[in-house]
Amino acid sequence: MSDVQIWTYALVALSFGLYIGIAIWSRAGSTKEFYVAGGGVSPLANGMATAADWMSAASFISMAGIISFAGYDGAVYLMGWTGGYVLLALLLAPYLRKFGKFTVPDFIGERYYSKTARVVAVICALIVSFTYVAGQMRGVGIVFSRYLEVDINTGVVIGMVIVLFYAVLGGMKGITYTQVAQYCVLIFAFMVPAIFISIQMTGNPVPQLGFGDTLSDGSGTYLLDKLDGLSEELGFAAYTDGSKSTVDVFAITLALMVGTAGLPHVIVRFFTVKRVRDARKSAGLALLFIAILYTTAPAVAVFARTNLIETVSGKEYDQMPEWFSRWEKTGLIAHEDKNGDGKIQYVASPEVNELTVDRDIMVLANPEIADLPAWVIGLIAAGGLAAALSTAAGLLLVISSSVSHDLIKNVLKPDLSEKAELWAARLSAAVAVVVAGYFGINPPGFVAAVVALAFGLAAASFFPAIILGIFYKKMNSKGAVSGMIVGLCLMLFYMLKFKFGIFDGGQEAVAGLQENWWFGVSPEGFGSIAMIVNFVVAIIVNTFTADPPEEVQEIVENIRVPSGAGEAIEH
């Protein structure tokens, strides 16, 4: 067994042992502990847990991978996801916390005084969460397939068993404290290789500054200038040039922003703290913890892309380093010698190009390409798993609480006892893990693309209903429900048509459909358009139907008043 494998097994086993130990220590004994960790989590712990919940396999594994291939165009993911978190922290989190419900469907069901609204919100939560969790389970499979040298499907099954254990046993209480540990693991695992490679390539120990610095070979060339040159030599566009239209960049960024603000598994984190003030504090801390990884991702992308091109392009296939053959076994990197010269032609032209690289491997393979020590390579495996598992657990809890609390308890069986509800929550979490595993084994695309679609779905369905529910007291249930249904259906139709080619000849036809995009907006950005349609439909229907009851309008008025306001006057 190689040093890399020994370190990987040791670090993954240690981190898994830690997660399982925390789950046993903090197992949930009541529905409140299962859904919102008893509502007593400190802002610091909640900030770290939120950051881990937020930084999924898409952030850890796939975002830098997308940026390494898309270059400037990849910046939409950085801007959208970071901006969305600010929007969520400032605009929604404190008000939702003051409303004091367990879940997003709970908020929508109560605010819109309607079982129909609750059921529609549950359906939206399930579609968004399953779309998102598919990406996480694929991330788990990729990490396991390479580092434990098992196939991707076996990797997904191992991940399912681990998540099932601590999500079903501990609920939100177990997940929260597990996520604190996972944040520490994933941020350490992301930063250590980045610092190593930054010193190696530019002599600068700060990756955020290193990728804009000059190379340490004494040539005085800037790293980004070198990467632009390498890219253009191979026929690719200059790395620092963008090819997306301004409209599409704006649409994707907006969809990711408002999708973030409507993501049920992130919103539920703000119900786990004691006070509204704590919700604000934990949102600010989470933003700080998230920024550490997000500001480093572009640097990691540049390091990985430069090293990959220099290592493989035009080189003899037989003389490739050991990491190349190890990744070839996973099927995530492949070489086809089209001209029979024994060399790897890695170029932009598909007719000539002989190398296929899955974007999702860039972060994971980066330490190996840069020839870093074995323990660093093992560490990145533990970090990738921590990122994927932390978000998968948060999503599974949303799915289980949507089914047990919102559907069974509040719609189908209102007289359900707390003990029976806890069992229903655990059973639905178990079923959700199996369904998520199926999607991980049969993934509908690479991790970040799938996740981007989940954000579009959240933007199209939840965001308008939540915003109008907080800031427009006269918004009624008919308007909100109509908007959610139209927005969700429109987004699903656009996704199936232009991302999966369902109506136009399947996946092979997708590339040719680009010129038919509505308003020139890609499926990843269409959540913005669907969200606007949702707002318009909701307001039009609301105008022609009755106002909500007075008591509901009073509740909406009250959630916008700061806690304790007016107390000094009364006394």
PAGU-793485 format. One record per residue: residue in three letters; x, y, z of N, C-alpha, C in turn. Coordinates in steps of 0.2 Angstrom, whole numbers, plus 5000, padded with zeros to 4 digits. Each point is the difference from the previous one (the first is absolute). Layout:
% residues N
alaXYZXYZXYZ...
END
This chain:
% residues 571
met500449945000499650065000500450065000ser499950054996500450064999499950055006asp500550045001499950055005499450045000val499850024994499450044999499449965003gln499949944998499549965002500049995008ile500549995003500150005007499750065003trp500350064998499850065003499250014999thr499849994994499350014998499649965005tyr500149935000499649965005500050035007ala500650025002500150025007499650065001leu500050054996499750075001499249994999val499849964995499349994999499749965006ala500449955002499749965006500050055006leu500550045001500050045006499450055000ser499950034994499450054999499449975001phe499949944997499349965000499949985008gly500549985003500049985007499750065004leu500350064999499850065003499350024999tyr499749994994499350024998499649955003ile500149945000499649955003500050005008gly500550025003500150015007499550065002ile500150054996499650065002499249994999ala499849964995499349984999499849965006ile500449955002499749965006500050055006trp500550045001499950055006499550055000ser499850024994499550054999499349984997arg499849935001499449984997499450035003ala499550014995499450045001499549965005gly499750035005499549965004499350034999ser500050064996499350034999500050024993thr499450024998499950024993500350074999lys500050045006500450074999500749994999glu500349955004500749994999500249974993phe499549964998500149974993499950054994tyr499650055001499950044995500450075000val500150025006500450075001500549995006ala500249945001500650005005499850025007gly499350015002499850025006500050085000gly500250034995500050075000500550045004gly500549965002500550035005500750004998val500150004993500750004998500350075000ser500650005002500450075001500150034993pro500150074999500150034993500649974997leu500649995004500649984997499949934997ala499749955004499949934998499550004994asn499550045000499550014995500450034993gly500450055001500450034995500449954996met500349955004500549954997499649954996ala499449985004499649954997499650024994thr499850075000499750024994500550014994ala500650025001500650004995500149934997ala500049955005500149934997499449974996asp499450025003499449984996500050044993trp500250065000500050044994500549984995met500649985003500649984995500049934999ser499649984995499949934998500549984995ala499949944998500549974995500150054994ala499450034998500150054995500550065001ser500050025006500550055002500749985001phe500049945003500749975002500349974993ile499649954997500349964995499950044993ser499450034999499850014993500150074998met500050055005500050074998500750024997ala500549985003500750024998500149964993gly499749944999500049964994499750044994ile499450035002499750044994500450064999ile500250035005500450064998500749984997ser500349955001500649984997499949984992phe499449984998499849994993499750064997ala499550045004499750054997500350075001gly500550005004500450065001499550065003tyr500150064996499650055002499349995001asp499749964995499349985001499849975006gly500449965003499949975007499950045005ala500150074999499950045006499350015002val499549984995499350015002499849965006tyr500449945001499849965006500350035006leu500650035000500250045006499650065002met499850044995499650065001499349985003gly499749954996499349985002499949975006trp500549955002499949965006500250055006thr500550044999500250045006499550065001gly499850034994499550055001499349985003gly499849944998499449975002500049995008tyr500649985002500149995008499950065003val500250064998499950075003499350015000leu499749994994499350014999499649975006leu500149935000499749965005500150035007ala500650015002500250025007499650075002leu500050054995499750065002499350014999leu499749964994499350024999499549945002leu500349945001499549955002500149975007ala500649985002500149965006499750035006pro500150065002499850035006499249995001tyr499750024994499250005000499749935001leu500449954996499749935000500149985007arg500650015003500149985007499550035005lys499850064999499550035004499349974999phe499949984994499449964999499949945004gly500649975001500149945005499749934998lys500049994993499849934998500649954999phe499949944999500549954999500350004993thr499550014995500249994993499850054995val500250014994499850044995499249994998pro499949944999499249984999499650025006asp500349995006499650025006499950085000phe500550044998499950074999499550024995ile500049974994499550014995499349985001gly500049945004499349975002499750055004glu500350025006499850055005499850074997arg500550024996500050074998499450014995tyr499949954996499550004995499449965002tyr499949985006499449985004499749944995ser500449964997499749954995500449945000lys499649945000500349945000500349994993thr499650034995500349994993500750034999ala500050065003500750045000500549955003arg499949975005500449965004500249944995val499549974997500249944996500450024994val499950064997500350024994500850025002ala500050035006500750015003500449945001val499749955003500349935001500249974994ile499650004994500249984994500650034997cys500050075001500650044998500649985004ala499950005006500649985005500349934998leu499649954998500249944998500450004993ile499750044995500350004994500750035000val500050065004500650045001500649955003ser499749975006500549975004500349934996phe499549974997500349944996500450024995thr499950054996500450024995500750025002tyr500050035006500650025003500449945003val499749965003500349945004500349954995ala499750004994500349964994500750024999gly500250065000500750034999500449985006gln499750005006500549985006500249935000met499549964998500149925000500549994995arg500050034994500549994995500750025002gly500050065004500650025002500349955005val499649975004500249955005500349944996gly499749984995500249944996500650014996ile500150074998500750014996500650005005val499950035006500549995005500249935002phe499549965002500149935002500349964994ser499850014994500249964994500750014999arg500350065001500750014999500449985006tyr499850025006500549995006499949945003leu499449975000499949935003500149954995glu500150024993500149964995499449954999val499450025001499449974999499650034994asp499549974997499750034994499550055003ile499850054996499650065002499349985004asn499749944997499449985003500149975007thr500549975001500249975007500150065005gly500450054997500150065004499450045002val499550004996499450035001499649965006val500049945000499749965005500350015007ile500750005000500450015006499750075003gly500050054996499850075002499350005003met499549964996499349995003500049985007val500449945001500049975007500250055005ile500650044999500250055005499550055001val499750034995499550065000499449975004leu499849944998499449975003500150005008phe500649985002500149985007499950075004tyr500450054998499950065004499450054999ala499849994994499450044999499449975003val499949945000499449975002500049995008leu500649995003500150005007500050075003gly500350044998500150075003499650054998gly499750004994499550054997500550065000met499650065001500450074999500550005005lys499949985006500450005006500749974998gly499949944998500649964998500450034994ile499650024995500350034994500350075001thr499750045005500450065001500749995003tyr500049965005500749995003500549964996thr499749964995500449964996500350054994gln499550054998500250054995500650055003val500050015006500550045003500749974999ala500049935001500649964999500250004993gln499449994996500250004992500250064998tyr499850065002500350064998500750015001cys500249985006500750005002500449964995val499849944999500349954995500150034993leu499450024998500050024993500450064998ile500050055005500350074999500849985000phe500249965005500749985001500249974994ala499649954997500249964994500050044994phe499650055000500050054994500650045000met500250035006500550055000500749985000val500149945003500749975000500349994993pro499749964996500350004993500150064996ala499550055001500050064997500650045002ile500150005007500650045002500749974997phe500049935001500649964997500150024993ile499550004996500150014992500150074999ser499750055004500250074999500750015001ile500349975006500750015001500449974994gln499849944998500449974995500050044994met499550034998499950034993500250075000thr499950045006500150075000500450025006gly500149965004500450025006499650045005asn499350014999499650045004499649955004pro500050005007499649955004499350025000val499750054998499350025000499749984993pro499649954999499849984993499650064997gln499650035004499650064997500450054996leu500650015003500550054997500549964995gly500149945001500549964996499850004993phe499349994999499849984993500050074995gly500150065004500150064996500750025000asp500549965002500750015002500449984994thr500750025000500449974995500349935002leu500249964995500349945001500650005004ser500249955004500649995004500649984996asp499949994993500649984996500550054998gly499850075002500450054999499950034993ser499549984996499950034994499650065000gly499750025006499650065000499350004997thr499849944997499449994997499449995005tyr499550034999499449995005499749934998leu499849975006499749934999499450014995leu499550055001499450004995500250014993asp500650044999500250014993500349944997lys500349965004500349934998499449964998leu499549995004499449964999499650024994asp499950074999499750024994500449984994gly500750005000500449984994499949934999leu500149965005499949925000499349994996ser499550035003499349994997500050014993glu500250064998500050024993500449964995glu500649975003500449964996499649944998leu499649975004499649944999499350014997gly499950074998499450014996499450025005phe500150005006499550025005500050085000ala499450035002500050075001500450025006ala500350065000500450035005499649995007tyr500449975005499649985006499750065004thr500250064999499750065003499550034996asp499849974994499550034996499449965001gly499450044999499449975001499649994994ser499649944999499649994994499350015001lys499850005006499250005001499850074999ser499450014998499750064998499850045007thr500050065000499950045006499349985003val499549994996499349985002500149945004asp500349954997500149935003500350005007val500650045000500450015006499550035006phe499750054998499550035005499549955002ala499749974995499449955002500349945005ile500649974998500249955004500250025007thr500350065001500250035006499450015004leu499550034997499450025004499649935002ala500049954995499749945002500349975006leu500750005000500449975005499950045007met499950064999499950045006499349995004val499550014996499349995003499949935001gly500349954996499949935002500349995007thr500650035001500349995007499650025005ala499750064999499550035005499449955001gly499849964995499449965001500249925001leu500649995002500249935001499849985007pro499549955000499849985007500549975005his500549974997500549975005500450055004val500150064996500450055003499650045005ile499350024998499650045004499849965006val500049945000499849965007500550015005arg500650014998500650015005499850065004phe499750054998499850065004499549995005phe499749945000499549995005500349965006thr500649994999500449965006500350045005val499950075000500350045005499550035004lys500250025006499550025005499650074998arg500450054998499750064999500150034993val499650054998500150034993500750034999arg500250035006500750035000500549954998asp499949945003500549944999500049984992ala499450004997499949994993500450044996arg500050075002500450054996500849985001lys500149995006500849995002500249944996ser499649945000500349944997500050014993ala499550044997500150014993500650044998gly500250055004500650044999500649955000leu500049965006500649965001500149954994ala499449974998500049954994500350034994leu499850064999500350044994500750005000leu500350025006500750005001500349934999phe499749955002500349934999500049984993ile499450024997499949984993500550044995ala500250065002500450044996500749985000ile500249965005500749975000500149954994leu499549964999500049954994499950044994tyr499550044999499850034994500550054997thr500450035004500550054998500649964997thr500149935003500549964998499949964994ala499349994998499949954994500350034994pro499950064998500350024993500849995000ala500350005006500749995000500249934999val499649955003500049934999499949984993ala499550034997499849994993500650024995val500350055001500650034996500649955001phe500149985006500649955002499949944996ala499449975001499849944997500049994993arg499850064997500050004992500750004997thr500450055003500750014998500349935001asn500049975005500449945002499749944995leu499450004999499749954995500350004993ile499950074998500350014993500749984999glu500450035005500749995000500249925000thr499649965004500249935002499849964994val499450014996499849954995500150024993ser499950074999500050024993500649994996gly499949954994500649994996500549955003lys499949975006500449965003499949924998glu500549965001499949934998499549975005tyr499649964997499549975005500349955004asp500549964998500349955004500450035006gln500250064999500450045006499650045004met499349995000499650045005500149985007pro500050055005500149985007499449955002glu500249975006499549955003499350025001trp499950075002499350025001499650004994phe500350004994499650004994499649934999ser500449955001499749934999499549985006arg500250035006499549995006499350034998trp500050064997499450044999499749974993glu500449974996499749964994499649955002lys500249965005499649945003499350025002thr499950075002499350025002499650024994gly500350004994499650024994499950085000leu500350045005499950075000500550044996ile500549964997500550034996500149954995ala500050014993500149954995500450034994his500549954997500450024995499849954994glu499950034994499949964994500550034995asp500549954998500650024996499750004992lys499750064998499750004993500550004995asn500650035001500550004994500549945001gly500049975005500549945001500750025002asp500150065002500750025001500349995007gly499549985004500249985007500050065005lys499950064997499950065004499350025001ile499950045006499450035001499950074997gln499550004995499850064997499450035004tyr500250055004499450035004499950074997val499550014996499950064996499250015000ala499850074998499350025000499649964994ser500349984995499749974994499749935002pro499449995000499749935002500349944995glu500150024994500249954995500749985002val500550045002500749995002500149985007asn499650035005500149995007500049925002glu500549985004500049935002499949995007leu499950065004499949995007499350025003thr499749965003499450025003500150015008val499850065003500150015007499350025003asp499849965005499450025004500250065004arg499650055000500150065004500149995007asp499649955003499949995007500649975003ile500549984996500649975003500650055001met499950064998500550055000500350025007val499550015005500250015007500349945003leu499749954999500349935003500649984997ala500150014994500749984997500550055000asn499850065002500550065000500649985004pro500049985007500649985004500449954996glu499749954997500449954997500450024994ile499650044996500350034994500650055002ala500050035006500550045002500549975004asp499949935001500549955003500150035007leu499450015004500150025007500049935004pro500250015007500149945004499449965001ala500149935001499449965000499550025005trp500250035006499550025005499550054998val500350054995499550054998499549974995ile500249954996499649974995499449965004gly500249975006499549975004499550055003leu500350055002499650065003499550024996ile500150014993499550034995499549954999ala500149935001499549955000499550015006ala500350015006499650015006499550064999gly500350064997499750064999499450004995gly500149964995499549994995499449975002leu500249945004499449965003499750055006ala500350045004499750045005499550054996ala500250034995499650054996499449964997ala500149954997499449964997499549985005leu500349975006499649965005499650065004ser500350055001499750055005499450034996thr500050024994499450024996499549954999ala500249944998499649944999499549995007ala500450015005499649995007499550055001gly500250064998499550065001499449994996leu500249984993499449994996499549955001leu500349945003499649945002499650025006leu500250055004499650025006499450044997val500150044995499550044997499549964997ile500249954997499549954996499649965006ser500449985005499649965005499550045004ser500250075002499650045003499450024996ser500150014993499550024996499449955000val500349935000499549954999499749995007ser500449995005499749985007499650065003his500350065000499750065004499550034996asp500150024993499650044996499449964997leu500249944998499549964996499649965005ile500449955004499649955004499750045006lys500450045004499750035006499550054999asn500250054995499550064999499549994995val500049954995499549994995499649945001leu500449945000499649935000499849985007lys500450015005499949975007500150055005pro499650055001500150055005500149985007asp499749945002500049975007500649965001leu500550004996500649955000500450025007ser500249955004500350025006500750024998glu500450035005500750024999500449944998lys499949955004500549944999499949974993ala499350004998499949974993500350054995glu500050065001500250054995500849994999leu500349995006500749995000500249944996trp499649955001500149934996499950024992ala499550044999499850014993500650044997ala500350055004500650044997500649954999arg500149965004500649954999499949964994leu499349975000499949964994500050034993ser499850065000500050044994500750024998ala500450015005500850024999500349944997ala499849945002500349934998499849994992val499450024999499749994993500450054996ala500150065002500350064996500749984999val500449975004500749984999500049954994val499549955000500049954995499950034993val499550055000499850034994500750054997ala500350035005500650044999500549964997gly500149945003500549954998499949984992tyr499449994999499849984993500250064995phe499950065002500250064996500750014999gly500449985006500750005000500349954995ile499749945000500249954995499850014993asn499450034999499850024993500050085000pro500550035000500050085000499850034994pro499650065001499850034994500550064998gly500649995000500550054998500650005005phe500550054999500550015005499850045006val500349995006499750035006499850075000ala500450054998499850075000499450024995ala500049964995499450024995499449975003val500049955003499349975003499950055006val500550025004499850045006499850074997ala500250034995499850064997499350004998leu499849944998499249994998499650005006ala500349975006499650015006499950075002phe500550044999499950075002499550034996gly500049994993499550034996499349985002leu499949935002499349985002499850045007ala500550015004499950035007499850084998ala500350034995499950074999499350004996ala499849954996499450004997499449995004ser500149965006499449985004500050045006phe500549995005500050035006500150075001phe500550034997500250075002499450054999pro499650004995499550055000499549995006ala499849945001499549995005500350025007ile500649995001500350025007500150075000ile500250044995500150075000499350035001leu499549984996499450035000499649995007gly500249945003499749985006500350045006ile500650034999500350045006499850074999phe500150024993499950084999499450024997tyr499549964999499450034997499449965003lys499750045005499649965005499349994996lys499950034995499349984996500149954995met500649975000500049944995499649945003asn499649974996499649955002500249934997ser499649955003500349934998499949984993lys499450034997499949984993500650034995gly500250065002500550034996500749975001ala500149985006500749975001500049934997val499549965001499949934997500150004993ser499650054997500050004992500750024998gly500350055003500750024998500549945001met500049965005500449955001499949944995ile499449984999499949954995500250024993val499850064998500250024993500850015000gly500350035005500850015000500349934999leu499849955004500349945001499949964993cys499450004998499949964993500450034995leu500050074999500450034995500749985000met500350005006500749985001500149934998leu499649965002500149934999499949984992phe499550044997500049994993500650024996tyr500350065002500650034997500649955001met500049985006500649955002500049944995leu499449975000499949944997500150014992lys499850054997500050024993500850014998phe500350055004500650034998500649975003lys499949965006500649975003500049934999phe499449974999500049924999499749984993gly499850054997499849994993499449954999ile499650005006499449955000499550014994phe499950064998499550014995500350014993asp500749994999500350024994500649954998gly499949935002500449954998500649985005gly499950025006500449975005500650045001gln500549985005500650035002500550024994glu500049964994500450024995499850064996ala499450025001499750064996500150065004val500250005006500050065005500550054997ala500649984998500550054997499750054995gly499649964995499750044995499450045002leu499750005006499550045002500250075003gln500650015000500250065004499850064996glu500050004994499750064996499350025001asn499649945003499350015001499850025007trp500550015004499950025007499650075000trp499550005005499650065000500450055003phe499950064997500450065002500749995000gly500349954997500749985001500249985007val499649975004500149985007500149935000ser500549975003500249935001499549975005pro499949935000499649975005500250025007glu500750015001500350025007499750075002gly499950044995499850075002499250015000phe499749954997499350014999499550015006gly500349985006499750015006499850075001ser500450054998499950075000499350024997ile499949974993499450014997499449975003ala500149945002499449965003499850045007met500550035003499950035006499650074999ile500250034995499650064998499349994998val499949944996499349984998499649985007asn500349975004499749985007499850065003phe500450055001499850075003499450034996val500050004994499550034996499349965001val500049944999499449965001499750015007ala500549995005499850015007499650075001ile500350054998499750075001499450014996ile499949974994499450014996499449965003val500249935002499449965003499850035006asn500550035004499950035007499550064999thr500150044994499650064999499349994999phe499849944997499349984999499749955005thr500449995005499749965005500050035007ala499749975005499950035007500650015004asp500150055004500550025004500149945005pro500649995003500149955005499650025007pro499849955004499750025006500450055004glu499750045004500350055004500549985005glu499949945003500549975005500749984996val499949984994500649984996500450074998gln499650054999500350074998500450025006glu499749995006500350025006500749965002ile500049944998500649965001500550024996val499950024994500550034995500250065002glu499650045003500250075003500549995005asn499849955005500449995006500749974998ile500149964995500749974999500550054998arg499750064997500550054998500250055005val499749995006500150055006500649975004pro500550035001500649975004499749985007ser500349945002499849985007500250055005gly499550025005500150045005499950084998ala499850014994499850074998499450025004gly500050065002499450035004500049985007glu500549965002500049985007500150065005ala500550044998500250065004499450055001ile499650004995499550055000499449985005glu499949934999499549975005500250015007his500649995002500250005007500250075002
END
